[in-house]
Amino acid sequence: MQDHRRLGRELELFHSDPLVGAGLPLWLPRGAAARRAVEDYLLDLERRHGYRHVYSPPLAKAEMYHRSGHLPHYADDMFPPMALDADNAFVLRPSLCPHHAAVFAARGRSYRELPLRIGEIGGQYRAERSGVLGGLSRVRAMSLNDGHVFCAEDQVEAEVVAALAVMREAHRALGFAPSSWRLSLRGEGPKYVDDPELWRRGTAVLRRALAAAGVDAVDGPGEAAFYGPKIDIQVLDHAGRESTLATVQVDYHMPARFDLSYVDAGGARRRPVMVHRSAAGSMERLFAHLIEVHDGAFPAWFAPVQLEVLPVGDADARGFLGRAGALGLRVEESHSGSLSARIRDAARRRVPFVAVIGAKEAAEDSVSLRSRDGSVAVRPVAEALALLEAACRPRKRDAVPEPSVSV
């Protein structure tokens, strides 16, 4: 694996500007195109698994984070409150869960609505120390692929197993596998909510879910969230350092803090359980990993540029460009330099497909299509476009190899 910071610069995916600030990366057009394709895939995946998506603001009144427990237990990792006046102090959120609790509380809920699965790709902010920041893997502003499931007690285990299945599907489509799984448990000290029974129940349900999903996880004492235990999906970077990419957490604490309830079949009010889950983590850490895993050569469906068109001489490629663009392909045209230099440049930028159109191809309504593996074939335009559309279509199941264009 290569260092994502170097590849990010070389491939023009993201940029850090000292005037913007450390830990606040700028996504350049090519990186943003790849990220948008992955976000669209994740949102579609979640919709197919019953999630309903929301938008929520990136800050809230400090009172919300006192109630959630973040300010008492997590303040060292948060930006300081911004006081507008004596009665209004706002905080950049360190997580989305309090906002999603407010979504659940927006109206009365019935047991018939459960499990209620809420999802969002939303911004959150951490006051990381300068010394730990690095590229996209450790930042101060991130966009989290987040989700919260509000369910009855007897639904919790099944929802955790379902969340693990969504994760596995996403990771296969994105082209990587976790290095390990960790059951993160409570440690000692005041960092954690002091309710032993809730910790016991949460840990027990996660152990049962791991067994049901056929996953072997190692225990990680002292790695839990402040409000409950969690399953962490671990990955390794180019230097062999381990970090958490995705997570599932069981939370009995926050529903009580926000007085969440639903009406059961007998008309009584019950407290839901909250399952926190992120199938792919933050877009920043995810892409730090994807850049390194794929050495910048992303699968065609989320490559920043999927097709580079190289006209030769006076050949007119506008018709082919228009038809490729109409299919939704991310396509660019290059005229500068010799044909061999342009082909090398496309290879350097890891473009999955290159179409060469000279006078002969234009006259025959064909293109010379070159794939990233080096195979080349001259194909009728309609056939080439059909191949490209299939190869660049967002994955809905397991990732499959890109097709060769050889004869």
C-alpha distance (Angstrom), angle and dihedral (degrees) to the residues before:
residue distance angle dihedral
M1 . . .
Q2 3.79 . .
D3 3.81 127.3 .
H4 3.81 107.0 -90.7
R5 3.81 91.7 -145.6
R6 3.80 92.8 62.0
L7 3.80 93.6 42.5
G8 3.80 90.9 45.7
R9 3.79 89.6 58.8
E10 3.80 95.9 42.4
L11 3.81 94.3 47.6
E12 3.83 93.5 40.3
L13 3.80 94.0 -122.8
F14 3.81 101.1 135.7
H15 3.78 140.1 -3.9
S16 3.80 137.6 -155.4
D17 3.79 117.8 -145.6
P18 3.83 120.0 -168.9
L19 3.79 89.5 -145.0
V20 3.80 90.0 59.1
G21 3.79 91.7 44.3
A22 3.79 141.4 -113.2
G23 3.77 115.6 -64.2
L24 3.82 92.5 22.7
P25 3.82 104.8 101.6
L26 3.79 123.6 -168.2
W27 3.80 114.7 -135.4
L28 3.80 107.5 -137.7
P29 3.83 120.1 -147.2
R30 3.80 95.2 -91.4
G31 3.79 94.2 46.3
A32 3.79 90.7 44.3
A33 3.83 90.8 52.6
A34 3.80 91.5 53.3
R35 3.79 92.0 44.9
R36 3.81 92.5 49.3
A37 3.81 91.0 52.5
V38 3.81 91.1 51.7
E39 3.81 92.7 45.6
D40 3.81 90.6 51.2
Y41 3.80 89.5 50.5
L42 3.82 93.0 49.3
L43 3.80 93.5 48.3
D44 3.81 90.5 49.2
L45 3.81 90.9 47.6
E46 3.79 91.2 52.2
R47 3.81 92.9 46.9
R48 3.80 88.9 54.0
H49 3.81 87.8 53.3
G50 3.80 94.8 51.8
Y51 3.81 103.0 -93.1
R52 3.80 122.2 145.8
H53 3.78 114.8 -152.6
V54 3.78 128.6 -135.3
Y55 3.80 140.0 178.0
S56 3.78 121.9 -131.3
P57 3.83 133.1 177.6
P58 3.81 120.2 -97.8
L59 3.82 93.4 -124.1
A60 3.78 139.7 38.1
K61 3.78 141.2 -179.8
A62 3.79 114.7 -66.3
E63 3.80 87.9 -119.3
M64 3.81 89.9 70.0
Y65 3.80 91.3 57.9
H66 3.79 92.8 46.6
R67 3.78 87.8 54.9
S68 3.80 94.8 45.4
G69 3.79 91.1 49.9
H70 3.81 96.2 -117.9
L71 3.80 96.3 116.0
P72 3.82 94.3 46.7
H73 3.83 94.2 43.7
Y74 3.82 108.0 20.3
A75 3.82 107.0 29.9
D76 3.81 94.6 118.3
D77 3.81 89.4 66.3
M78 3.83 95.3 46.1
F79 3.77 132.1 86.0
P80 3.82 111.9 -110.6
P81 3.81 118.3 -93.8
M82 3.81 118.3 -90.6
A83 3.80 109.7 -133.7
L84 3.80 115.1 -151.7
D85 3.79 92.0 176.2
A86 3.79 139.7 -25.5
D87 3.81 92.6 -70.4
N88 3.79 102.3 36.8
A89 3.79 124.1 63.7
F90 3.80 118.7 160.0
V91 3.79 130.2 -160.7
L92 3.80 131.4 -155.9
R93 3.76 101.5 -121.4
P94 3.82 119.9 -109.8
S95 3.83 90.3 -163.0
L96 3.80 140.2 9.8
C97 3.81 98.6 -128.5
P98 3.85 98.2 95.7
H99 3.82 90.2 52.6
H100 3.79 91.1 50.5
A101 3.79 89.9 48.8
A102 3.82 86.0 55.6
V103 3.83 89.1 51.5
F104 3.81 89.8 55.1
A105 3.82 90.2 47.6
A106 3.82 93.2 50.4
R107 3.82 89.6 99.8
G108 3.78 141.3 -6.7
R109 3.80 115.7 -66.5
S110 3.79 132.6 -148.4
Y111 3.80 128.7 -151.5
R112 3.82 86.0 -115.9
E113 3.82 89.2 70.5
L114 3.78 93.8 55.6
P115 2.91 132.1 141.2
L116 3.81 89.8 42.3
R117 3.81 109.3 -172.0
I118 3.82 116.1 -160.6
G119 3.80 122.3 -174.3
E120 3.80 138.0 -178.3
I121 3.78 141.4 160.2
G122 3.78 97.2 -138.9
G123 3.77 141.6 160.5
Q124 3.77 123.0 -100.4
Y125 3.78 131.8 172.6
R126 3.79 136.1 -142.8
A127 3.81 127.5 -171.8
E128 3.80 93.6 -132.8
R129 3.80 118.5 179.1
S130 3.79 115.2 -107.2
G131 3.79 92.6 -118.9
V132 3.82 94.6 63.0
L133 3.81 97.9 46.6
G134 3.79 117.4 109.4
G135 3.81 133.2 164.4
L136 3.79 110.1 -63.9
S137 3.79 96.9 -33.2
R138 3.83 97.0 77.1
V139 3.81 116.4 24.7
R140 3.78 141.2 151.7
A141 3.81 97.2 -131.3
M142 3.78 119.1 43.1
S143 3.79 140.2 165.5
L144 3.79 109.9 -132.8
N145 3.78 126.2 -154.1
D146 3.78 90.7 -139.4
G147 3.76 135.9 171.7
H148 3.78 138.8 173.9
V149 3.77 127.5 -160.6
F150 3.80 118.3 -158.3
C151 3.77 109.1 -159.8
A152 3.79 146.6 151.2
E153 3.80 120.5 -91.2
D154 3.80 92.8 -103.8
Q155 3.82 91.3 53.0
V156 3.80 98.6 53.4
E157 3.80 99.8 89.7
A158 3.82 93.3 48.2
E159 3.80 91.0 48.9
V160 3.80 92.2 51.8
V161 3.82 90.3 49.9
A162 3.82 89.7 48.3
A163 3.82 90.9 50.1
L164 3.81 90.2 52.3
A165 3.82 89.3 51.6
V166 3.81 91.2 52.5
M167 3.80 89.4 50.9
R168 3.79 93.0 51.3
E169 3.79 91.6 49.4
A170 3.81 91.8 49.8
H171 3.80 94.2 47.0
R172 3.81 92.8 49.8
A173 3.80 91.2 50.2
L174 3.81 90.9 48.7
G175 3.79 90.8 50.5
F176 3.80 106.7 -113.6
A177 3.77 142.5 92.4
P178 3.82 128.4 -144.7
S179 3.77 118.2 -100.4
S180 3.81 91.3 -140.3
W181 3.81 145.7 -21.2
R182 3.79 122.9 -121.3
L183 3.79 132.1 -164.4
S184 3.79 100.7 -147.1
L185 3.80 112.0 -150.5
R186 3.77 138.3 -172.3
G187 3.78 119.3 -81.3
E188 3.78 132.6 -164.7
G189 3.79 127.5 -73.3
P190 3.80 140.4 45.9
K191 3.82 94.4 -60.2
Y192 3.80 90.6 91.4
V193 3.80 132.2 67.4
D194 3.79 107.4 -101.4
D195 3.81 104.1 -126.3
P196 3.83 110.5 112.6
E197 3.81 94.5 -174.7
L198 3.80 93.5 56.2
W199 3.81 90.0 48.4
R200 3.80 90.6 50.3
R201 3.81 93.0 50.1
G202 3.79 93.5 45.7
T203 3.80 93.8 48.5
A204 3.80 92.6 47.5
V205 3.81 94.0 52.4
L206 3.82 92.2 48.3
R207 3.81 91.4 50.8
R208 3.83 90.3 51.1
A209 3.81 91.4 47.5
L210 3.80 92.4 50.6
A211 3.80 90.1 50.9
A212 3.81 91.6 47.7
A213 3.81 90.6 50.1
G214 3.80 92.4 48.1
V215 3.81 93.1 -120.4
D216 3.80 124.6 147.0
A217 3.80 110.9 -147.8
V218 3.77 132.1 178.9
D219 3.81 119.9 -132.6
G220 3.79 116.5 -109.5
P221 3.83 110.3 -166.6
G222 3.80 112.3 -159.6
E223 3.83 93.8 20.1
A224 3.83 98.8 96.5
A225 3.78 125.5 112.7
F226 3.79 112.8 -99.3
Y227 3.83 90.8 -105.0
G228 3.81 102.2 42.1
P229 3.83 151.8 -20.2
K230 3.78 122.2 -72.3
I231 3.78 145.7 -170.4
D232 3.81 110.7 -121.2
I233 3.79 123.7 -160.7
Q234 3.80 107.3 -147.7
V235 3.82 130.5 -153.9
L236 3.80 134.4 -176.6
D237 3.80 126.2 -128.6
H238 3.82 127.7 -143.8
A239 3.81 90.9 -82.1
G240 3.81 94.4 49.5
R241 3.82 94.6 -104.0
E242 3.79 115.3 147.6
S243 3.80 124.7 -134.7
T244 3.79 138.4 165.3
L245 3.80 115.1 -101.7
A246 3.81 104.4 169.1
T247 3.78 134.5 14.6
V248 3.81 147.2 -173.3
Q249 3.80 119.7 -157.0
V250 3.79 134.1 -176.8
D251 3.79 114.1 -144.5
Y252 3.82 127.1 -171.6
H253 3.81 91.6 158.6
M254 3.79 106.2 67.3
P255 3.84 97.5 48.1
A256 3.80 87.7 57.2
R257 3.83 93.3 45.7
F258 3.81 90.6 52.8
D259 3.82 93.1 39.2
L260 3.80 92.4 -124.7
S261 3.78 117.4 179.2
Y262 3.78 145.6 163.0
V263 3.79 132.7 -161.8
D264 3.82 114.2 -108.3
A265 3.81 128.2 -146.7
G266 3.80 90.9 -85.6
G267 3.81 94.6 51.3
A268 3.81 95.2 -104.8
R269 3.80 123.2 131.9
R270 3.79 114.9 -112.2
R271 3.78 133.6 -173.8
P272 3.84 114.7 -119.3
V273 3.77 123.3 -137.7
M274 3.81 116.4 -124.5
V275 3.81 119.3 -138.3
H276 3.79 112.0 -165.3
R277 3.79 114.8 -159.3
S278 3.78 138.9 167.3
A279 3.79 115.1 -171.0
A280 3.81 95.3 -166.1
G281 3.80 106.9 10.2
S282 3.78 121.3 -136.2
M283 3.79 118.4 -13.5
E284 3.80 87.9 -124.2
R285 3.79 97.9 55.9
L286 3.80 91.3 37.1
F287 3.81 91.9 56.6
A288 3.78 92.7 43.9
H289 3.80 85.4 59.5
L290 3.82 96.6 40.5
I291 3.81 92.7 50.4
E292 3.80 90.4 53.9
V293 3.81 97.5 40.3
H294 3.81 92.4 50.9
D295 3.82 96.2 33.5
G296 3.83 86.3 -125.8
A297 3.83 91.6 -57.7
F298 3.80 96.8 114.8
P299 3.81 120.0 -168.9
A300 3.80 109.0 -87.4
W301 3.81 94.4 -106.5
F302 3.81 93.0 66.6
A303 3.81 101.4 23.8
P304 3.84 110.2 130.2
V305 3.83 90.8 -126.6
Q306 3.78 113.2 23.5
L307 3.78 98.5 -178.6
E308 3.81 132.3 25.9
V309 3.82 114.9 -162.8
L310 3.81 116.0 -153.1
P311 3.82 115.5 -169.5
V312 3.81 115.9 -160.0
G313 3.79 119.9 -143.5
D314 3.78 112.5 -35.7
A315 3.81 95.5 -21.2
D316 3.81 112.2 140.5
A317 3.83 111.1 -129.9
R318 3.79 97.0 169.5
G319 3.81 95.0 102.4
F320 3.80 92.6 52.1
L321 3.81 91.4 44.6
G322 3.79 91.0 51.9
R323 3.79 93.7 49.5
A324 3.82 91.9 47.1
G325 3.81 91.0 49.0
A326 3.81 91.2 48.5
L327 3.81 88.3 58.9
G328 3.80 89.0 57.9
L329 3.80 95.4 -107.9
R330 3.79 117.9 152.1
V331 3.78 98.7 -122.6
E332 3.80 135.7 171.6
E333 3.80 132.7 -173.9
S334 3.80 123.3 -140.0
H335 3.82 126.5 -164.3
S336 3.81 103.1 158.8
G337 3.82 119.0 106.7
S338 3.76 134.0 -3.2
L339 3.79 120.4 -38.6
S340 3.82 92.2 -108.7
A341 3.81 91.0 50.1
R342 3.82 91.3 50.3
I343 3.79 91.3 49.1
R344 3.81 90.2 50.7
D345 3.80 91.0 48.6
A346 3.82 91.8 51.6
A347 3.81 88.8 49.5
R348 3.82 90.8 49.7
R349 3.81 89.1 53.5
R350 3.83 90.5 48.5
V351 3.85 94.1 -121.5
P352 3.84 106.0 176.4
F353 3.82 97.3 -143.2
V354 3.80 135.4 25.3
A355 3.82 122.9 -168.6
V356 3.80 118.0 -160.0
I357 3.81 116.5 -161.8
G358 3.79 119.2 -172.9
A359 3.78 131.8 162.8
K360 3.83 92.5 -80.6
E361 3.83 93.6 49.9
A362 3.81 92.1 45.5
A363 3.81 91.3 51.5
E364 3.82 92.1 49.1
D365 3.84 95.5 41.6
S366 3.79 89.8 -119.7
V367 3.81 139.2 117.7
S368 3.78 134.6 -146.0
L369 3.79 101.0 -124.4
R370 3.79 119.9 -160.6
S371 3.82 122.7 -171.0
R372 3.77 127.3 -152.4
D373 3.81 91.5 -103.2
G374 3.83 89.0 63.9
S375 3.80 98.6 -106.1
V376 3.82 115.8 138.1
A377 3.80 132.7 -166.2
V378 3.79 135.8 166.1
R379 3.80 108.9 -127.7
P380 3.79 137.7 174.1
V381 3.80 109.5 -96.4
A382 3.82 94.1 -114.4
E383 3.82 91.7 51.2
A384 3.81 92.4 46.3
L385 3.80 92.0 50.2
A386 3.81 91.9 49.2
L387 3.81 90.2 51.6
L388 3.80 92.0 47.7
E389 3.79 93.6 48.1
A390 3.81 91.3 51.6
A391 3.81 93.4 45.8
C392 3.80 94.2 47.9
R393 3.80 98.4 42.2
P394 3.83 112.8 120.0
R395 3.77 111.6 -99.0
K396 3.80 117.1 -110.8
R397 3.80 97.1 176.6
D398 3.78 133.7 15.6
A399 3.78 115.4 -16.9
V400 3.81 112.6 -103.4
P401 3.81 129.2 -158.6
E402 3.77 117.5 -90.7
P403 3.81 109.9 -101.8
S404 3.78 118.7 -106.2
V405 3.77 116.8 -119.9
S406 3.80 94.3 -150.5
V407 3.80 118.1 124.7
